């Protein structure tokens, strides 16, 4: 009776004839029999020709026809010579077979992976490269096949094997193949696919600092992370990309390469992106910093090209950006948007990275670049969230060194104007937070516990500049609201006894008011000089602090001057004939006439008292000298 055995060549089952059958009889001059062929002879490829010839003479089936057609097609793409590459004609046959028989696509992938693993173990890197190239071509050609999800699992298994080899060349080859996979849009989703291994491995590659290929490995790691982000974010079935354990690996890897010097640092510092027309140079290799910049922007969800729709001044003049950033971005449009809930997942590791690597220390150039990239990359209506996170982080660092708080305030001043027009109803809340930090700093400085008074003063200046930059980006009606709000926070002038630090707080808030007023251009006097606002300014102009009086007068002059005449008068002590100054004068509108008729008495009375005050001080000083 026949018994089952496994063919050593095609791994298929065949019937083995018993020893007493007629097929066991040998012809004259022939020393081969079927059991002997199967059990004893087929051990070496060098015997294949003689085995095949004997099998044909005994009318036995040859092992080659026993191999399925898809395996024969896969074997045919490998060249006979190691130096040759993939046989393209046979590859086209394999692709046509896979498209015509989609049910075989999964088996083709399994067989390619098994051959690749065998070749990888035997260090046959040419055959490994051929297998990877074949998988990539099949992936691109069969993107609409119903068997694509199963084939993709084999493809990811192949990429994982290559990444586990710890061979830099194989890691780069695996990354390129994964990027090809990430650009494929699958018609049917995969419910159980996970990218945990790839996130960990690509993040590890981003921190490579040893060996001659460390730069290439970091570039490959960044490309892999971009592929993971792109593949995960575009699929609603993979929201776990925003989980903390993944963001704690992805974000620091991006920032690590963004802060590292690139080969482009050897270029002259005066060379920037905006020095001349952009010329794409495909021969120039893309650096880790350009890749990390793109990856950060894509992680936040908007293509970097939208950032350059603004004026070039949004970029730091000393920050050198690689030209390859443009060459790749110009052909790569990203339509992903980071949801509002995902912003916190990205912001937390960013802030933690800035703290651990001390990027807040002045001048915080790197921190400014990162947060500008973030705030330009997200949707405009979510910009206020980044500002609020920075303010909350400033709250948590209230007891930190003054230099750190100066850095955070400087970053706020550089990005708050970008988000100013989209903050909307949260305007006063954010401005109130900045005023609260300013008040806290004033109290801390006056408490006697401040060790570095000059640094604390610089911190206050940074907060004031941040509020001024914030006001500069707002429409005029919101600037008026900010000035009213600032005046409302000035300590009450009716109280005879001030709380400790109130006098200095008056000075700081009036200086803030002047900073906001310089960003405002008056249209009608009644719009800005409301009754309460004008009354407070008049009271501030008559306080004992001379610096407060001076800043109040400057605020008056700034708001009253609508034709830039102040520059012609500020340097002159006294003018006999105003007509000699060639000032810009226009006819006063009726609304301004009514305003002056109503309030001219209060304004002139305030000016008269100041003049009398000044004359009194002069006589007092003269009398002291006579004594």
BELQUIQUI-V452536 format. One record per residue. RES is the residue in three letters. SS is DSSP state (H for helix, E for strand, L for the rest). Layout:
res:RES ss:SS
res:RES ss:SS
//
This chain:
res:UNK ss:L
res:UNK ss:L
res:UNK ss:E
res:UNK ss:E
res:UNK ss:E
res:UNK ss:E
res:UNK ss:L
res:UNK ss:L
res:UNK ss:L
res:UNK ss:L
res:UNK ss:L
res:UNK ss:L
res:UNK ss:E
res:UNK ss:E
res:UNK ss:E
res:UNK ss:E
res:UNK ss:L
res:UNK ss:L
res:UNK ss:L
res:UNK ss:L
res:UNK ss:L
res:UNK ss:H
res:UNK ss:H
res:UNK ss:H
res:UNK ss:L
res:UNK ss:L
res:UNK ss:L
res:UNK ss:L
res:UNK ss:L
res:UNK ss:L
res:UNK ss:L
res:UNK ss:L
res:UNK ss:L
res:UNK ss:H
res:UNK ss:H
res:UNK ss:H
res:UNK ss:H
res:UNK ss:H
res:UNK ss:H
res:UNK ss:H
res:UNK ss:H
res:UNK ss:L
res:UNK ss:L
res:UNK ss:L
res:UNK ss:H
res:UNK ss:H
res:UNK ss:H
res:UNK ss:H
res:UNK ss:H
res:UNK ss:H
res:UNK ss:H
res:UNK ss:H
res:UNK ss:H
res:UNK ss:H
res:UNK ss:H
res:UNK ss:H
res:UNK ss:H
res:UNK ss:L
res:UNK ss:L
res:UNK ss:L
res:UNK ss:L
res:UNK ss:L
res:UNK ss:H
res:UNK ss:H
res:UNK ss:H
res:UNK ss:H
res:UNK ss:L
res:UNK ss:L
res:UNK ss:H
res:UNK ss:H
res:UNK ss:H
res:UNK ss:H
res:UNK ss:H
res:UNK ss:H
res:UNK ss:H
res:UNK ss:H
res:UNK ss:L
res:UNK ss:L
res:UNK ss:L
res:UNK ss:L
res:UNK ss:L
res:UNK ss:L
res:UNK ss:L
res:UNK ss:L
res:UNK ss:L
res:UNK ss:L
res:UNK ss:L
res:UNK ss:H
res:UNK ss:H
res:UNK ss:H
res:UNK ss:H
res:UNK ss:H
res:UNK ss:H
res:UNK ss:H
res:UNK ss:H
res:UNK ss:H
res:UNK ss:H
res:UNK ss:H
res:UNK ss:H
res:UNK ss:H
res:UNK ss:L
res:UNK ss:H
res:UNK ss:H
res:UNK ss:H
res:UNK ss:H
res:UNK ss:H
res:UNK ss:H
res:UNK ss:H
res:UNK ss:H
res:UNK ss:H
res:UNK ss:H
res:UNK ss:H
res:UNK ss:H
res:UNK ss:H
res:UNK ss:H
res:UNK ss:H
res:UNK ss:H
res:UNK ss:H
res:UNK ss:H
res:UNK ss:H
res:UNK ss:H
res:UNK ss:L
res:UNK ss:L
res:UNK ss:L
res:UNK ss:H
res:UNK ss:H
res:UNK ss:H
res:UNK ss:H
res:UNK ss:H
res:UNK ss:H
res:UNK ss:H
res:UNK ss:H
res:UNK ss:H
res:UNK ss:H
res:UNK ss:H
res:UNK ss:H
res:UNK ss:H
res:UNK ss:H
res:UNK ss:H
res:UNK ss:H
res:UNK ss:H
res:UNK ss:L
res:UNK ss:L
res:UNK ss:L
res:UNK ss:L
res:UNK ss:L
res:UNK ss:L
res:UNK ss:H
res:UNK ss:H
res:UNK ss:H
res:UNK ss:H
res:UNK ss:H
res:UNK ss:H
res:UNK ss:H
res:UNK ss:H
res:UNK ss:H
res:UNK ss:H
res:UNK ss:H
res:UNK ss:H
res:UNK ss:H
res:UNK ss:H
res:UNK ss:H
res:UNK ss:H
res:UNK ss:L
res:UNK ss:L
res:UNK ss:L
res:UNK ss:L
res:UNK ss:H
res:UNK ss:H
res:UNK ss:H
res:UNK ss:H
res:UNK ss:H
res:UNK ss:H
res:UNK ss:H
res:UNK ss:H
res:UNK ss:H
res:UNK ss:H
res:UNK ss:H
res:UNK ss:H
res:UNK ss:H
res:UNK ss:H
res:UNK ss:H
res:UNK ss:L
res:UNK ss:L
res:UNK ss:L
res:UNK ss:L
res:UNK ss:L
res:UNK ss:L
res:UNK ss:L
res:UNK ss:L
res:UNK ss:L
res:UNK ss:L
res:UNK ss:L
res:UNK ss:L
res:UNK ss:L
res:UNK ss:H
res:UNK ss:H
res:UNK ss:H
res:UNK ss:H
res:UNK ss:H
res:UNK ss:H
res:UNK ss:H
res:UNK ss:H
res:UNK ss:H
res:UNK ss:H
res:UNK ss:H
res:UNK ss:L
res:UNK ss:L
res:UNK ss:L
res:UNK ss:L
res:UNK ss:L
res:UNK ss:L
res:UNK ss:L
res:UNK ss:H
res:UNK ss:H
res:UNK ss:H
res:UNK ss:H
res:UNK ss:H
res:UNK ss:H
res:UNK ss:H
res:UNK ss:H
res:UNK ss:H
res:UNK ss:H
res:UNK ss:H
res:UNK ss:H
res:UNK ss:H
res:UNK ss:H
res:UNK ss:H
res:UNK ss:H
res:UNK ss:H
res:UNK ss:H
res:UNK ss:H
res:UNK ss:H
res:UNK ss:L
res:UNK ss:L
res:UNK ss:L
res:UNK ss:L
res:UNK ss:L
res:UNK ss:H
res:UNK ss:H
res:UNK ss:H
res:UNK ss:H
res:UNK ss:L
res:UNK ss:H
res:UNK ss:H
res:UNK ss:H
res:UNK ss:H
res:UNK ss:H
res:UNK ss:H
res:UNK ss:H
res:UNK ss:H
res:UNK ss:H
res:UNK ss:H
res:UNK ss:H
res:UNK ss:H
res:UNK ss:H
res:UNK ss:H
res:UNK ss:H
res:UNK ss:H
res:UNK ss:L
res:UNK ss:L
res:UNK ss:L
res:UNK ss:H
res:UNK ss:H
res:UNK ss:H
res:UNK ss:H
res:UNK ss:L
res:UNK ss:L
res:UNK ss:L
res:UNK ss:L
res:UNK ss:L
res:UNK ss:L
res:UNK ss:L
res:UNK ss:L
res:UNK ss:L
res:UNK ss:L
res:UNK ss:L
res:UNK ss:L
res:UNK ss:L
res:UNK ss:L
res:UNK ss:L
res:UNK ss:L
res:UNK ss:L
res:UNK ss:L
res:UNK ss:L
res:UNK ss:L
res:UNK ss:L
res:UNK ss:H
res:UNK ss:H
res:UNK ss:H
res:UNK ss:H
res:UNK ss:H
res:UNK ss:H
res:UNK ss:H
res:UNK ss:H
res:UNK ss:H
res:UNK ss:H
res:UNK ss:H
res:UNK ss:H
res:UNK ss:H
res:UNK ss:L
res:UNK ss:L
res:UNK ss:L
res:UNK ss:H
res:UNK ss:H
res:UNK ss:H
res:UNK ss:H
res:UNK ss:H
res:UNK ss:H
res:UNK ss:L
res:UNK ss:L
res:UNK ss:H
res:UNK ss:H
res:UNK ss:H
res:UNK ss:L
res:UNK ss:L
res:UNK ss:L
res:UNK ss:L
res:UNK ss:L
res:UNK ss:L
res:UNK ss:L
res:UNK ss:L
res:UNK ss:L
res:UNK ss:H
res:UNK ss:H
res:UNK ss:H
res:UNK ss:H
res:UNK ss:H
res:UNK ss:H
res:UNK ss:L
res:UNK ss:L
res:UNK ss:L
res:UNK ss:L
res:UNK ss:L
res:UNK ss:L
res:UNK ss:L
res:UNK ss:L
res:UNK ss:L
res:UNK ss:L
res:UNK ss:H
res:UNK ss:H
res:UNK ss:H
res:UNK ss:H
res:UNK ss:H
res:UNK ss:H
res:UNK ss:H
res:UNK ss:H
res:UNK ss:H
res:UNK ss:H
res:UNK ss:H
res:UNK ss:H
res:UNK ss:H
res:UNK ss:H
res:UNK ss:H
res:UNK ss:H
res:UNK ss:H
res:UNK ss:L
res:UNK ss:L
res:UNK ss:L
res:UNK ss:L
res:UNK ss:L
res:UNK ss:L
res:UNK ss:L
res:UNK ss:L
res:UNK ss:H
res:UNK ss:H
res:UNK ss:H
res:UNK ss:H
res:UNK ss:H
res:UNK ss:H
res:UNK ss:H
res:UNK ss:H
res:UNK ss:H
res:UNK ss:H
res:UNK ss:H
res:UNK ss:H
res:UNK ss:H
res:UNK ss:L
res:UNK ss:L
res:UNK ss:H
res:UNK ss:H
res:UNK ss:H
res:UNK ss:H
res:UNK ss:H
res:UNK ss:H
res:UNK ss:H
res:UNK ss:H
res:UNK ss:H
res:UNK ss:H
res:UNK ss:H
res:UNK ss:H
res:UNK ss:H
res:UNK ss:H
res:UNK ss:H
res:UNK ss:H
res:UNK ss:H
res:UNK ss:L
res:UNK ss:L
res:UNK ss:L
res:UNK ss:L
res:UNK ss:L
res:UNK ss:H
res:UNK ss:H
res:UNK ss:H
res:UNK ss:H
res:UNK ss:H
res:UNK ss:H
res:UNK ss:H
res:UNK ss:H
res:UNK ss:H
res:UNK ss:H
res:UNK ss:H
res:UNK ss:H
res:UNK ss:H
res:UNK ss:H
res:UNK ss:H
res:UNK ss:H
res:UNK ss:H
res:UNK ss:H
res:UNK ss:H
res:UNK ss:H
res:UNK ss:H
res:UNK ss:L
res:UNK ss:H
res:UNK ss:H
res:UNK ss:H
res:UNK ss:H
res:UNK ss:H
res:UNK ss:H
res:UNK ss:H
res:UNK ss:H
res:UNK ss:H
res:UNK ss:H
res:UNK ss:H
res:UNK ss:H
res:UNK ss:H
res:UNK ss:H
res:UNK ss:H
res:UNK ss:H
res:UNK ss:H
res:UNK ss:H
res:UNK ss:H
res:UNK ss:H
res:UNK ss:H
res:UNK ss:H
res:UNK ss:H
res:UNK ss:L
res:UNK ss:L
res:UNK ss:L
res:UNK ss:L
res:UNK ss:L
res:UNK ss:L
res:UNK ss:H
res:UNK ss:H
res:UNK ss:H
res:UNK ss:H
res:UNK ss:H
res:UNK ss:H
res:UNK ss:H
res:UNK ss:H
res:UNK ss:H
res:UNK ss:H
res:UNK ss:H
res:UNK ss:H
res:UNK ss:H
res:UNK ss:H
res:UNK ss:H
res:UNK ss:H
res:UNK ss:H
res:UNK ss:H
res:UNK ss:H
res:UNK ss:H
res:UNK ss:L
res:UNK ss:L
res:UNK ss:L
res:UNK ss:H
res:UNK ss:H
res:UNK ss:H
res:UNK ss:H
res:UNK ss:H
res:UNK ss:H
res:UNK ss:H
res:UNK ss:H
res:UNK ss:H
res:UNK ss:H
res:UNK ss:H
res:UNK ss:H
res:UNK ss:H
res:UNK ss:L
res:UNK ss:L
res:UNK ss:L
res:UNK ss:L
res:UNK ss:L
res:UNK ss:L
res:UNK ss:L
res:UNK ss:L
res:UNK ss:L
res:UNK ss:L
res:UNK ss:L
res:UNK ss:L
res:UNK ss:L
res:UNK ss:H
res:UNK ss:H
res:UNK ss:H
res:UNK ss:H
res:UNK ss:H
res:UNK ss:H
res:UNK ss:H
res:UNK ss:H
res:UNK ss:H
res:UNK ss:H
res:UNK ss:H
res:UNK ss:H
res:UNK ss:H
res:UNK ss:H
res:UNK ss:H
res:UNK ss:H
res:UNK ss:L
res:UNK ss:L
res:UNK ss:L
res:UNK ss:L
res:UNK ss:L
res:UNK ss:L
res:UNK ss:L
res:UNK ss:H
res:UNK ss:H
res:UNK ss:H
res:UNK ss:H
res:UNK ss:L
res:UNK ss:L
res:UNK ss:H
res:UNK ss:H
res:UNK ss:H
res:UNK ss:H
res:UNK ss:H
res:UNK ss:H
res:UNK ss:H
res:UNK ss:H
res:UNK ss:H
res:UNK ss:H
res:UNK ss:L
res:UNK ss:L
res:UNK ss:L
res:UNK ss:L
res:UNK ss:L
res:UNK ss:H
res:UNK ss:H
res:UNK ss:H
res:UNK ss:H
res:UNK ss:H
res:UNK ss:H
res:UNK ss:H
res:UNK ss:H
res:UNK ss:H
res:UNK ss:H
res:UNK ss:H
res:UNK ss:H
res:UNK ss:H
res:UNK ss:H
res:UNK ss:H
res:UNK ss:L
res:UNK ss:L
res:UNK ss:L
res:UNK ss:L
res:UNK ss:L
res:UNK ss:H
res:UNK ss:H
res:UNK ss:H
res:UNK ss:H
res:UNK ss:L
res:UNK ss:L
res:UNK ss:L
res:UNK ss:L
res:UNK ss:L
res:UNK ss:L
res:UNK ss:L
res:UNK ss:L
res:UNK ss:H
res:UNK ss:H
res:UNK ss:H
res:UNK ss:H
res:UNK ss:L
res:UNK ss:L
res:UNK ss:L
res:UNK ss:L
res:UNK ss:L
res:UNK ss:L
res:UNK ss:L
res:UNK ss:L
res:UNK ss:H
res:UNK ss:H
res:UNK ss:H
res:UNK ss:H
res:UNK ss:H
res:UNK ss:H
res:UNK ss:H
res:UNK ss:H
res:UNK ss:H
res:UNK ss:H
res:UNK ss:H
res:UNK ss:H
res:UNK ss:H
res:UNK ss:H
res:UNK ss:H
res:UNK ss:H
res:UNK ss:H
res:UNK ss:H
res:UNK ss:H
res:UNK ss:H
res:UNK ss:H
res:UNK ss:H
res:UNK ss:H
res:UNK ss:H
res:UNK ss:H
res:UNK ss:H
res:UNK ss:H
res:UNK ss:H
res:UNK ss:H
res:UNK ss:H
res:UNK ss:H
res:UNK ss:H
res:UNK ss:H
res:UNK ss:H
res:UNK ss:H
res:UNK ss:H
res:UNK ss:H
res:UNK ss:L
//
